Structures are given as C-alpha cells and as structure tokens.
Amino acid sequence: MAITANRELSRYVDQELRTFPVAATARIYKGALVGVERTTGFVRNLVAGDLFAGIAYEEIDNTAGSSGGELVIRLYTQGDFVLPVSNASQAW
C-alpha cells in the first residue's frame, strides 16, 4: 500500500522485551512466532496475513478468556535466533 499522507509511527529504542495484549482463545507457547491480528490489534500465534510481532518469551493461555486483551505476553522483539525448519533443503 502506498503512503499518500504523513503518519506517526511508534518507535522503540533498544527494548528487547515488549508486552502485548493476547487475543481471546489464544494459547501461545514459549518460543512461538507471534503476530498481531489486523482486525483486533491483539497478538496470537503467527498466521498468514498477520504483522510479525516477535518471539514469545513465555507461555500464556487465554483459551478461557472471554475477550482479547485480558492477558498480556512478553515478546522478544530483537536478537538473533535459530529456528528449526522441517522439509528444507540446501537447494532452497
């Protein structure tokens, strides 16, 4: 999407861990890739179309939550990580 006007952006300097509100019915495990659900602004396990938010620092279970944002989770937002990839080959 092209920008057609000025906009303000949030900027975070040297902040490795950030806190985000968790979507309703979401269970996020430590080490999971986490994304921001575009319609609600809450985080959940990363799915296609989400904005990447970070890697879960801890586990959170909001499966019993009646609405998003009741619980929060801390995410790593910077750093170098080694992630397992299945069915990958050197030819990729």
Secondary structure, DSSP 8 states (H G I E B T S, - for coil): ----S--------S--EEEEEB-TT-EE-TT-EEEE-TTT--EEE--TTSEEEEEESS-EE-TT-SSTTSSEEEEE-SS------TT--TT-
